[in-house]
Every structure is written in C-alpha cells, then in structure tokens.
C-alpha cells in the first residue's frame, strides 16, 4: 500500500491537513536532489551543439554496453562470438556489428537476457536500515511537527536508534 492510499483512508480533515503540509514543503526538498540534478542537466543540455550531444550519447552508450557485457550473459556471448569488446563500439556505425534484438531472440534467450544482480549487491553492499512501517512513523512525526502539532514520538525514537551519528538531533 502506498502513502496516497493510506492518506485517502484517513478522516477528511486530517487528509486535507496532510495535503496542506505537503504543499508547504519547498520544491527543492519535496522533489529531492536527483530530480534537481536531472532538471539542471536538461536545462543545460538542451542548448548543446550536435557534436557535444553525440559525444555525450556515445559516453552513455559505452557505459551501457560495458554494463551489458559484464552483467548480461546474452550480450557477453554476442560480443565474444564476434570477437568484440564494448570499447570496440566507437561510433554509431559500429552498432552494425551487433545484431538487432528481436522478439524471437528474446523468446529463445530469455534466461540469458536477465542481468546478474549479485555483483551489484556485493559491490555496493547495500542493506536497508529501516522497514516501511518505521519510515511511515518517521514521516508522520515530521509532518505533525511541521504542522505545529505534538508528534507521537515514535519516528524520533526510530531515528535516534537507527541513525545515532546523523546530523539531526532529537530529544
């Protein structure tokens, strides 16, 4: 169940209060860093020259091809059968060296087209620290405090317990 569904089940005055509180959050916080980084990138890149745009596209394609080669068995096999490495694709014409991915190929090689995620988990060593239920409690406490109401305190307790070294200080 998502946050919108939870809010819809609340009594109408509380739902409206939460919408008001959410609406008062400045856009730079509401949408987050990834959104603003992307927005600023798009604002800048829309004015790039054709050459710069193609250079950027090739850089991104190089990253994608390297990822596919290292993590997707089908693409590793296709590259190896042709004696290629991702770095051998230097321009858009070089893509002719690779086959089109057709519906038949997908059906025939379905298992080989699934990327191996174990390396990503190992490389990034990411483990979640809080459960969804705890996150909701943190958000409810923060929303209540923002609205000038006395918070329940469960969210603050979770923050204090799970992230004691962070910048926020809760009493």
Order of alpha helices (4+ residues) and beta strands (2+ residues): alpha-alpha-alpha-alpha-alpha-alpha-alpha-alpha-alpha-alpha
